[in-house]
Amino acid sequence: MKKSIIIILIISSFTCFSQSITVYTIGDSTMANKPNPEENPERGWGQILPNFFTNNVVIDNRAVNGRSTRSFITEKRWDSVLKTLKKKDYVFIQFGHNDQKENDPKRYTNPHTAYRQNLIKFIKEAREKGATPILFSSTVRRNFNEFGTLVDTHGAYPAEVRLVAQQYNVPFIDLQYLTEQLEESYGVEGSKKLHLHFEPGEISYYKDGNHDDTHLSELGATEVSKLVIQELKKLNNSLIKFIK
């Protein structure tokens, strides 16, 4: 009888240890997986994130280009996450870029009302599943003025994320501030490497050239992922022990 109990305990312990944690990333194009990585130079930082974890962590990147908190919900993408979300999983939440689209009623949200309430919805429903939500402010756009000053383009949206995180005691990673520092450290010209700046004929994917200061290159996405890992190490959560 005692031997049977010991065997059951050993099997249970092994099963618990071997179970993987899933991190669901929900957000927009700055986080999303990009197709054709062999040819396409664009990356989302969520696409790079698996490189920093052991096999005990599964990154399920549900971020999609062009989505706001509103469209992510109305398109039932959040419902799809909830179907498989389980206890001890995580949800990384980063929106804002497309919530600003005032000319698109299917995506726009007022930062102080709908945007705020959508974030709260994600938090509450993730917690009801026993999962841990983590809020992120938006990555900055490379928007240097003629004096070489990096100027904000996100308005009230990052501040609202901070307020929601504080009110609901949610772990918060300030990607706005961290990516501001990143852009500035590379400088006005050097920071182009973090994004998608190509002259005509430079690469086959952009035959006519491209000058995109929002989306990330592989270098940019990797640098942002490093910042996320750096901040996760400061938080008291179960992911820390699975960081490479």
C-alpha positions as CSV (number, residue, x, y, z in Angstrom):
1,M,0.0,0.0,0.0
2,K,2.8,2.4,1.0
3,K,4.7,1.6,-2.2
4,S,1.6,2.3,-4.3
5,I,1.2,5.7,-2.6
6,I,4.8,6.6,-3.2
7,I,4.6,5.6,-6.9
8,I,1.4,7.7,-7.3
9,L,3.1,10.7,-5.7
10,I,6.2,10.4,-7.9
11,I,4.0,10.2,-11.1
12,S,1.9,13.2,-9.9
13,S,5.1,15.2,-9.2
14,F,6.5,14.3,-12.6
15,T,3.3,15.2,-14.4
16,C,3.1,18.6,-12.6
17,F,6.7,19.4,-13.4
18,S,6.4,18.4,-17.1
19,Q,3.2,20.4,-17.8
20,S,3.9,23.4,-19.9
21,I,2.8,27.0,-19.3
22,T,1.2,28.7,-22.2
23,V,1.8,32.4,-22.7
24,Y,-0.9,33.9,-25.0
25,T,0.1,37.2,-26.6
26,I,-2.7,39.4,-27.7
27,G,-2.2,42.6,-29.6
28,D,-1.4,44.2,-32.9
29,S,1.2,44.1,-35.7
30,T,4.1,45.2,-33.5
31,M,3.7,41.9,-31.6
32,A,2.3,39.6,-34.3
33,N,3.9,36.7,-36.3
34,K,4.9,37.7,-39.8
35,P,4.6,35.3,-42.8
36,N,7.4,34.3,-45.1
37,P,10.3,35.0,-42.7
38,E,12.8,33.8,-45.3
39,E,11.9,36.8,-47.5
40,N,10.0,39.2,-45.3
41,P,12.2,41.4,-43.1
42,E,9.4,42.4,-40.7
43,R,9.0,40.7,-37.3
44,G,6.7,41.1,-34.3
45,W,8.4,41.0,-30.9
46,G,6.0,38.2,-29.9
47,Q,7.4,36.2,-32.8
48,I,10.9,36.4,-31.3
49,L,9.9,35.7,-27.8
50,P,10.0,31.9,-27.9
51,N,13.8,32.1,-28.4
52,F,14.2,33.2,-24.8
53,F,12.3,30.4,-23.1
54,T,12.9,26.7,-22.4
55,N,10.5,24.1,-23.8
56,N,8.4,24.4,-20.6
57,V,6.9,27.6,-22.0
58,V,4.7,27.7,-25.1
59,I,4.3,31.1,-26.7
60,D,0.9,31.1,-28.4
61,N,1.0,34.3,-30.4
62,R,-2.6,35.5,-31.1
63,A,-1.6,39.1,-32.0
64,V,-2.8,40.1,-35.5
65,N,-2.0,43.0,-37.7
66,G,-4.3,46.0,-37.5
67,R,-6.3,44.9,-34.5
68,S,-7.4,47.1,-31.7
69,T,-9.0,46.1,-28.4
70,R,-12.4,46.6,-30.0
71,S,-11.8,44.5,-33.2
72,F,-9.9,41.8,-31.2
73,I,-13.1,41.3,-29.2
74,T,-15.7,41.8,-31.9
75,E,-13.9,39.4,-34.2
76,K,-14.2,36.8,-31.4
77,R,-10.4,36.4,-31.2
78,W,-10.5,36.9,-27.4
79,D,-13.3,34.3,-27.1
80,S,-10.9,31.9,-29.0
81,V,-8.2,32.5,-26.4
82,L,-10.6,32.0,-23.5
83,K,-11.6,28.5,-24.9
84,T,-8.2,27.1,-24.2
85,L,-6.8,29.4,-21.5
86,K,-6.1,27.5,-18.3
87,K,-4.9,27.9,-14.8
88,K,-1.3,29.1,-14.5
89,D,-1.2,30.4,-18.1
90,Y,-0.3,34.0,-18.9
91,V,-1.8,36.6,-21.2
92,F,0.4,39.4,-22.5
93,I,-1.7,42.3,-23.5
94,Q,-0.4,45.1,-25.8
95,F,-2.8,47.3,-27.8
96,G,-3.1,51.0,-28.6
97,H,-1.7,51.6,-32.1
98,N,-5.0,50.8,-33.8
99,D,-7.3,52.0,-31.0
100,Q,-6.2,55.4,-32.2
101,K,-7.8,55.1,-35.6
102,E,-10.5,57.8,-35.3
103,N,-11.7,57.3,-38.9
104,D,-12.4,53.6,-38.4
105,P,-15.4,52.9,-36.1
106,K,-14.6,49.2,-36.1
107,R,-11.3,49.8,-34.4
108,Y,-11.3,53.2,-32.7
109,T,-11.8,53.3,-28.9
110,N,-11.8,56.3,-26.6
111,P,-8.8,55.8,-24.3
112,H,-10.7,56.8,-21.2
113,T,-13.8,54.7,-21.8
114,A,-13.9,51.8,-24.3
115,Y,-10.2,51.2,-24.4
116,R,-10.1,51.2,-20.6
117,Q,-13.1,48.9,-20.3
118,N,-11.7,46.5,-22.9
119,L,-8.5,46.1,-21.0
120,I,-10.4,45.5,-17.8
121,K,-12.4,42.8,-19.6
122,F,-9.2,41.0,-20.6
123,I,-7.9,41.2,-17.1
124,K,-11.1,40.0,-15.3
125,E,-11.8,37.1,-17.7
126,A,-8.2,35.9,-17.7
127,R,-8.2,35.9,-13.9
128,E,-11.5,34.0,-13.9
129,K,-9.7,31.2,-15.8
130,G,-6.9,31.2,-13.2
131,A,-4.5,32.8,-15.7
132,T,-2.2,35.8,-15.0
133,P,-2.6,38.9,-17.2
134,I,0.4,41.2,-17.8
135,L,-0.2,44.7,-19.3
136,F,2.2,46.4,-21.7
137,S,2.1,50.0,-23.0
138,S,2.6,50.4,-26.7
139,T,6.0,50.3,-28.4
140,V,6.9,53.8,-29.7
141,R,7.0,54.9,-33.3
142,R,10.3,56.2,-34.6
143,N,9.1,59.8,-34.7
144,F,12.0,62.2,-34.4
145,N,11.4,65.9,-35.1
146,E,13.8,68.2,-36.9
147,F,15.7,68.8,-33.7
148,G,16.3,65.1,-33.1
149,T,13.8,64.8,-30.3
150,L,11.7,61.6,-30.2
151,V,8.1,62.8,-30.0
152,D,5.2,60.7,-28.6
153,T,2.4,59.6,-31.0
154,H,0.2,57.6,-28.6
155,G,-1.5,60.3,-26.6
156,A,-3.5,59.1,-23.6
157,Y,-3.5,55.4,-24.4
158,P,-0.3,54.4,-22.5
159,A,-1.3,56.4,-19.5
160,E,-4.6,54.6,-19.4
161,V,-2.8,51.2,-19.4
162,R,-0.8,52.4,-16.4
163,L,-3.9,53.5,-14.5
164,V,-5.7,50.2,-15.2
165,A,-2.6,48.2,-14.1
166,Q,-2.4,50.2,-10.9
167,Q,-6.1,50.0,-10.1
168,Y,-6.4,46.3,-10.7
169,N,-3.0,45.3,-9.4
170,V,-1.8,43.9,-12.7
171,P,1.9,43.3,-13.5
172,F,2.9,46.1,-16.0
173,I,5.7,46.4,-18.4
174,D,6.2,49.9,-19.7
175,L,7.3,49.2,-23.3
176,Q,6.6,52.8,-24.3
177,Y,9.3,54.1,-21.9
178,L,11.7,51.2,-22.7
179,T,11.4,51.5,-26.4
180,E,11.8,55.3,-26.2
181,Q,15.1,54.6,-24.6
182,L,15.9,52.0,-27.2
183,E,15.2,54.4,-30.1
184,E,17.2,57.2,-28.5
185,S,20.2,54.9,-27.8
186,Y,20.3,54.0,-31.6
187,G,20.0,57.7,-32.6
188,V,18.1,59.4,-35.4
189,E,19.8,57.5,-38.2
190,G,20.8,54.3,-36.4
191,S,17.2,53.7,-35.2
192,K,16.1,53.1,-38.8
193,K,17.7,49.6,-38.4
194,L,15.1,48.8,-35.8
195,H,12.3,49.4,-38.3
196,L,11.8,48.8,-42.0
197,H,13.8,51.4,-43.9
198,F,15.0,50.2,-47.4
199,E,15.9,52.1,-50.5
200,P,14.5,51.0,-53.9
201,G,16.3,47.9,-55.1
202,E,18.0,47.3,-51.7
203,I,16.0,44.1,-51.0
204,S,13.7,42.1,-53.2
205,Y,10.8,42.1,-50.7
206,Y,10.5,45.9,-51.1
207,K,11.5,46.5,-54.7
208,D,10.3,50.1,-54.6
209,G,11.8,50.8,-51.2
210,N,10.1,51.2,-47.9
211,H,10.2,53.7,-45.0
212,D,8.2,52.4,-42.1
213,D,8.8,53.8,-38.6
214,T,6.1,51.7,-36.8
215,H,6.8,48.1,-37.6
216,L,9.9,46.2,-36.5
217,S,12.8,44.6,-38.3
218,E,14.3,41.4,-36.9
219,L,16.8,43.5,-35.0
220,G,14.1,45.7,-33.6
221,A,11.8,42.8,-32.6
222,T,14.8,41.1,-31.0
223,E,15.7,44.2,-29.0
224,V,12.1,44.6,-27.8
225,S,11.9,41.0,-26.8
226,K,15.1,41.4,-24.8
227,L,13.5,44.3,-23.0
228,V,10.4,42.2,-22.2
229,I,12.6,39.4,-20.8
230,Q,14.6,41.9,-18.8
231,E,11.4,43.2,-17.2
232,L,9.9,39.8,-16.6
233,K,12.9,38.9,-14.5
234,K,12.0,41.7,-12.2
235,L,8.5,40.4,-11.7
236,N,7.7,37.6,-9.2
237,N,6.1,35.0,-11.4
238,S,6.6,31.4,-12.5
239,L,8.0,32.3,-15.9
240,I,11.3,33.4,-14.4
241,K,12.7,29.9,-13.9
242,F,12.0,29.0,-17.6
243,I,14.0,31.9,-19.1
244,K,17.1,30.7,-20.9
